[in-house]
Amino acid sequence: MATVLYDRDANMKVLEGKTVAVLGYGSQGHAHAQNLRDSGVSVVVGLHEGSRSRATAERDGFAVHSVGDAVQNADVVMFLMPDHVQGTVYRESVAPNLKKGAALAFAHGFSVHFSQVEAPKDNDVFMVAPKGPGHLVRRMYTEGRGVPCLLAVEQDASGHARELGLAYACALGGGRAGVLCTTFAEETETDLFGEQAVLCGGITELIKAGFDTLVDAGYQPEIAYFECLNEMKLIVDLMYEGGMGWMRYSVSDTAKYGDLTAGKKVIDGRVRETMKALLADVKDGSFAKDWMLENQCGRPRMKKWMQQEKSHPIEAVGKELRAMMPWMDAKSAPDA
């Protein structure tokens, strides 16, 4: 079982007199910066030239600097920009300006675990990863609650990296809910695997396969959409609220029997072996290498794939049906 820590376990004095440079002001960046400030921590925001987030950060009352200038006097540097740019940002703007003894902090372990960022030996390296989107991290904090966080230490140069990381997590509000201790490797590898095999890759392909099977068999696309995509939310919400047991308690006996008789036929031994192969690619760095190369080449495969996915019939059918649901705040993905 994971070690779980709370506010009562933290020494918040380790943050006194320290300045945190929050690099990036997107979903997580705005939540980290605002929660830390409201917890009494000195915060500056570092953004690249021309960042669209500059006006928002300034409107929220933060001093906004270039990344290099933000880092110069910071005691903790929190990386909250996309994974694939962190290595370049570190080499070009952070490393030349990093104070001796300053801590490098991350909300995801990718760039450290896969050696995109290699910190000097006299700097602490820790991770605080809230298990929720930034808007939820911020809202829960303002309501006096919190979102659980993961805490990991990759490099403990000072001997107090875990203490500092826990204080940071509690300043975010994570200590109100619980801070689970992990490692950079465990967080990174489970996160990438989950995205690929279940949360994004797995679920979208499962939905499309179900939709295509029904439509190819002559059923109306609208009915197929409701059964294979729209109702997915209902089932996932039940599992989110009370686990698989609550979902099975809540659905019909017919649905439970279908679960019993069909689930392992769809997710069979071959699928489980494929999942193991995906995990192996994550663990040995093959996926990380492929992703970095894709970015260096301008994302040609990704752009082609995104266009193909956009043209799948389920997207057009879904757009029409969502317009019929006034209770839903329907969204449309931008073309870019």
C-alpha positions as CSV (number, residue, x, y, z in Angstrom):
1,M,0.0,0.0,0.0
2,A,1.2,3.5,-0.8
3,T,2.2,5.8,2.0
4,V,-0.3,8.6,2.4
5,L,0.6,11.9,4.0
6,Y,-1.6,14.9,5.1
7,D,-1.3,18.5,6.2
8,R,-0.5,17.3,9.7
9,D,2.6,15.6,8.4
10,A,4.0,18.6,6.7
11,N,6.5,21.2,7.9
12,M,5.3,24.3,6.1
13,K,8.1,26.4,7.5
14,V,10.4,25.0,4.8
15,L,8.6,27.2,2.2
16,E,9.0,30.4,4.3
17,G,11.1,33.0,2.5
18,K,11.4,30.9,-0.6
19,T,10.3,32.0,-4.1
20,V,8.7,29.5,-6.5
21,A,9.0,30.1,-10.2
22,V,6.0,28.6,-12.0
23,L,7.0,27.9,-15.6
24,G,3.8,27.9,-17.7
25,Y,0.4,29.3,-16.9
26,G,-2.0,26.8,-18.5
27,S,-4.4,24.4,-16.8
28,Q,-2.0,23.4,-14.0
29,G,0.1,26.5,-14.0
30,H,-2.7,28.9,-13.0
31,A,-3.8,26.5,-10.2
32,H,-0.3,26.0,-8.8
33,A,0.5,29.8,-8.9
34,Q,-2.8,30.9,-7.3
35,N,-2.9,28.2,-4.7
36,L,0.7,28.7,-3.6
37,R,0.2,32.4,-3.4
38,D,-3.0,32.0,-1.3
39,S,-1.0,29.7,1.0
40,G,1.5,32.6,1.6
41,V,4.2,31.5,-0.9
42,S,6.1,34.0,-3.0
43,V,5.4,33.2,-6.7
44,V,6.7,34.5,-10.0
45,V,5.5,33.2,-13.4
46,G,7.9,32.4,-16.2
47,L,6.7,32.4,-19.8
48,H,8.3,32.2,-23.2
49,E,8.3,35.3,-25.5
50,G,4.9,35.8,-27.1
51,S,3.0,33.4,-24.7
52,R,-0.8,33.8,-25.0
53,S,-1.0,33.2,-21.2
54,R,0.9,36.4,-20.3
55,A,-2.1,38.6,-20.2
56,T,-4.0,36.1,-18.1
57,A,-1.2,35.8,-15.6
58,E,-0.8,39.5,-15.3
59,R,-4.5,40.0,-14.9
60,D,-4.4,37.5,-12.1
61,G,-1.9,39.7,-10.4
62,F,1.4,37.9,-11.0
63,A,4.8,39.3,-12.0
64,V,5.5,37.7,-15.3
65,H,9.1,37.3,-16.6
66,S,11.0,35.4,-19.2
67,V,11.8,31.9,-18.1
68,G,15.4,32.8,-17.5
69,D,14.6,35.8,-15.4
70,A,12.0,34.0,-13.4
71,V,14.5,31.2,-12.6
72,Q,17.4,33.4,-11.5
73,N,16.2,34.2,-8.0
74,A,13.9,31.2,-7.5
75,D,14.4,28.6,-4.8
76,V,11.9,26.2,-6.4
77,V,11.4,25.9,-10.2
78,M,8.2,24.1,-11.2
79,F,8.0,22.9,-14.8
80,L,4.4,23.1,-16.0
81,M,4.8,23.3,-19.8
82,P,4.3,20.3,-22.2
83,D,6.6,17.3,-21.8
84,H,8.2,17.5,-25.2
85,V,9.5,21.1,-24.7
86,Q,10.8,20.8,-21.2
87,G,14.2,19.5,-22.2
88,T,14.8,22.4,-24.5
89,V,13.5,25.0,-22.0
90,Y,15.8,23.5,-19.3
91,R,18.9,23.5,-21.4
92,E,18.4,27.0,-23.0
93,S,16.7,29.0,-20.2
94,V,16.8,27.2,-16.9
95,A,20.2,25.6,-16.5
96,P,22.2,28.8,-17.3
97,N,20.2,30.7,-14.6
98,L,19.6,28.1,-12.0
99,K,20.7,29.0,-8.5
100,K,23.0,26.5,-6.7
101,G,20.8,24.5,-4.4
102,A,17.5,25.5,-6.0
103,A,15.0,22.6,-6.4
104,L,13.6,21.5,-9.7
105,A,10.0,20.4,-9.4
106,F,7.7,18.7,-11.9
107,A,4.0,17.7,-12.1
108,H,4.8,14.7,-14.3
109,G,7.9,12.6,-14.4
110,F,8.4,12.2,-18.2
111,S,11.3,14.6,-18.8
112,V,13.3,13.5,-15.8
113,H,12.6,9.8,-16.1
114,F,13.6,9.8,-19.8
115,S,16.6,12.1,-19.3
116,Q,15.3,15.1,-21.1
117,V,16.2,17.1,-18.0
118,E,19.4,16.1,-16.1
119,A,19.7,18.2,-13.0
120,P,23.1,19.2,-11.4
121,K,24.0,16.9,-8.5
122,D,23.6,19.7,-5.9
123,N,19.9,20.4,-6.7
124,D,16.9,18.6,-5.3
125,V,14.5,17.1,-7.9
126,F,11.0,16.3,-6.8
127,M,7.5,15.8,-8.3
128,V,4.1,17.0,-7.0
129,A,1.4,15.7,-9.4
130,P,-2.2,16.6,-8.6
131,K,-4.6,13.9,-9.7
132,G,-7.0,16.2,-11.4
133,P,-7.2,19.0,-14.0
134,G,-6.0,22.5,-12.9
135,H,-9.5,24.0,-12.7
136,L,-10.5,21.3,-10.2
137,V,-7.3,21.8,-8.2
138,R,-8.1,25.5,-8.0
139,R,-11.8,25.1,-7.2
140,M,-11.2,22.5,-4.5
141,Y,-8.7,24.8,-2.8
142,T,-11.0,27.8,-2.8
143,E,-13.7,25.6,-1.2
144,G,-11.4,24.6,1.6
145,R,-10.8,21.1,0.2
146,G,-8.2,19.6,-2.0
147,V,-7.3,17.2,-4.8
148,P,-5.0,14.2,-4.0
149,C,-1.4,14.5,-5.1
150,L,1.4,12.2,-5.9
151,L,4.8,13.0,-4.4
152,A,8.1,11.6,-5.6
153,V,11.8,12.5,-5.0
154,E,14.3,11.7,-7.8
155,Q,17.3,13.5,-6.3
156,D,17.7,14.5,-2.6
157,A,20.8,16.7,-2.6
158,S,19.8,18.7,0.4
159,G,18.5,15.9,2.5
160,H,15.2,17.7,2.8
161,A,13.7,17.2,-0.7
162,R,10.8,15.1,0.5
163,E,10.0,17.6,3.2
164,L,10.0,20.4,0.7
165,G,7.9,18.5,-1.8
166,L,5.3,17.6,0.8
167,A,5.1,21.3,1.9
168,Y,4.6,22.2,-1.7
169,A,1.8,19.6,-2.2
170,C,0.1,20.9,1.0
171,A,0.3,24.5,-0.2
172,L,-1.6,23.3,-3.3
173,G,-4.3,21.8,-1.1
174,G,-3.2,18.2,-1.7
175,G,-2.6,17.6,2.0
176,R,-6.3,18.1,2.8
177,A,-7.2,15.1,0.6
178,G,-4.0,13.0,0.9
179,V,-0.5,12.9,-0.7
180,L,0.5,9.5,-2.0
181,C,4.2,8.7,-2.1
182,T,5.5,7.2,-5.4
183,T,8.6,7.4,-7.7
184,F,9.3,9.2,-10.9
185,A,9.4,5.8,-12.7
186,E,6.2,4.5,-11.3
187,E,4.2,7.8,-12.0
188,T,5.6,8.2,-15.5
189,E,5.2,4.6,-16.6
190,T,1.7,4.0,-15.2
191,D,0.5,7.4,-16.6
192,L,1.7,6.7,-20.1
193,F,0.4,3.1,-20.1
194,G,-3.0,4.2,-18.7
195,E,-3.3,6.9,-21.4
196,Q,-2.4,4.5,-24.2
197,A,-4.1,1.2,-23.2
198,V,-7.2,2.5,-21.4
199,L,-8.0,6.1,-21.0
200,C,-7.4,7.5,-24.5
201,G,-6.2,4.9,-26.9
202,G,-8.1,1.9,-25.5
203,I,-11.4,3.6,-24.8
204,T,-11.7,5.5,-28.1
205,E,-10.9,2.4,-30.2
206,L,-13.4,0.4,-28.2
207,I,-16.1,3.0,-28.7
208,K,-15.4,3.3,-32.4
209,A,-15.3,-0.5,-32.8
210,G,-18.7,-0.8,-31.2
211,F,-20.2,2.0,-33.2
212,D,-18.8,0.6,-36.5
213,T,-20.0,-2.9,-35.7
214,L,-23.6,-1.7,-35.2
215,V,-23.6,0.6,-38.2
216,D,-22.1,-2.0,-40.5
217,A,-24.9,-4.4,-39.3
218,G,-27.5,-1.9,-40.5
219,Y,-28.4,-0.1,-37.3
220,Q,-29.0,3.6,-37.3
221,P,-25.8,5.7,-36.5
222,E,-27.7,7.8,-34.0
223,I,-28.8,4.7,-32.0
224,A,-25.2,3.3,-32.2
225,Y,-23.9,6.6,-30.9
226,F,-26.1,6.6,-27.9
227,E,-25.3,3.0,-27.0
228,C,-21.6,3.1,-27.5
229,L,-20.5,6.6,-26.7
230,N,-23.2,8.7,-24.9
231,E,-24.0,6.0,-22.3
232,M,-20.3,5.5,-21.7
233,K,-20.4,8.6,-19.5
234,L,-23.2,7.1,-17.4
235,I,-21.3,4.0,-16.7
236,V,-18.0,5.8,-16.0
237,D,-19.7,8.2,-13.6
238,L,-21.0,5.2,-11.6
239,M,-17.6,3.7,-11.4
240,Y,-16.0,7.1,-10.5
241,E,-18.5,7.5,-7.7
242,G,-18.3,4.0,-6.2
243,G,-16.1,1.7,-8.2
244,M,-17.1,-1.3,-10.3
245,G,-19.2,-2.7,-7.6
246,W,-21.5,0.4,-7.4
247,M,-21.8,0.4,-11.2
248,R,-22.9,-3.3,-11.2
249,Y,-25.3,-2.6,-8.4
250,S,-26.8,0.3,-10.3
251,V,-27.3,-1.3,-13.7
252,S,-29.9,-3.9,-14.7
253,D,-29.5,-7.6,-14.1
254,T,-29.5,-8.1,-17.8
255,A,-26.5,-5.7,-18.1
256,K,-24.7,-7.5,-15.3
257,Y,-25.2,-10.8,-17.1
258,G,-23.9,-9.3,-20.3
259,D,-20.9,-8.0,-18.4
260,L,-20.3,-11.5,-17.0
261,T,-20.6,-13.4,-20.4
262,A,-19.1,-10.9,-22.8
263,G,-16.4,-8.8,-21.1
264,K,-13.6,-11.3,-21.2
265,K,-14.4,-12.2,-24.8
266,V,-13.8,-8.6,-25.9
267,I,-10.8,-8.0,-23.6
268,D,-9.3,-11.4,-24.1
269,G,-5.9,-12.9,-23.7
270,R,-4.6,-11.4,-26.9
271,V,-5.6,-7.9,-25.7
272,R,-3.9,-8.4,-22.4
273,E,-0.7,-9.5,-24.2
274,T,-0.9,-6.4,-26.3
275,M,-1.2,-4.3,-23.1
276,K,2.0,-6.0,-21.8
277,A,3.8,-5.1,-25.0
278,L,2.6,-1.4,-24.7
279,L,3.9,-1.3,-21.1
280,A,7.2,-2.8,-22.2
281,D,7.6,0.0,-24.9
282,V,6.9,2.6,-22.2
283,K,9.4,1.1,-19.7
284,D,12.3,0.7,-22.1
285,G,11.9,4.2,-23.5
286,S,10.8,3.2,-27.0
287,F,7.6,5.2,-26.7
288,A,9.4,8.3,-25.3
289,K,12.0,8.2,-28.1
290,D,9.3,7.8,-30.8
291,W,7.3,10.7,-29.3
292,M,10.3,13.1,-29.2
293,L,11.2,12.2,-32.8
294,E,7.7,12.8,-33.9
295,N,7.9,16.3,-32.5
296,Q,11.3,17.0,-34.0
297,C,9.9,16.1,-37.5
298,G,6.9,18.4,-37.1
299,R,4.4,15.7,-36.1
300,P,3.6,14.4,-39.7
301,R,2.0,11.1,-38.5
302,M,0.0,12.8,-35.7
303,K,-1.4,15.5,-38.1
304,K,-2.5,12.9,-40.6
305,W,-4.1,10.7,-37.8
306,M,-5.9,13.7,-36.3
307,Q,-7.4,14.5,-39.7
308,Q,-8.5,10.9,-40.2
309,E,-10.1,10.7,-36.7
310,K,-11.9,14.0,-37.3
311,S,-13.6,12.5,-40.4
312,H,-14.9,9.4,-38.6
313,P,-18.7,9.2,-38.9
314,I,-19.1,9.1,-35.1
315,E,-18.0,12.7,-34.9
316,A,-20.6,14.1,-37.3
317,V,-23.4,12.0,-35.7
318,G,-22.3,13.1,-32.2
319,K,-22.3,16.8,-33.1
320,E,-25.9,16.6,-34.3
321,L,-27.1,14.7,-31.3
322,R,-25.3,16.8,-28.8
323,A,-27.1,19.8,-30.2
324,M,-30.4,18.1,-29.1
325,M,-29.2,18.0,-25.5
326,P,-29.8,21.5,-23.9
327,W,-28.5,20.4,-20.5
328,M,-25.0,19.7,-22.0
329,D,-22.4,22.4,-22.4
330,A,-21.4,20.9,-25.8
331,K,-17.9,21.5,-27.0
332,S,-16.2,21.5,-30.4
333,A,-12.5,20.8,-30.9
334,P,-10.6,23.6,-32.8
335,D,-9.3,22.8,-36.2
336,A,-5.7,23.3,-35.2
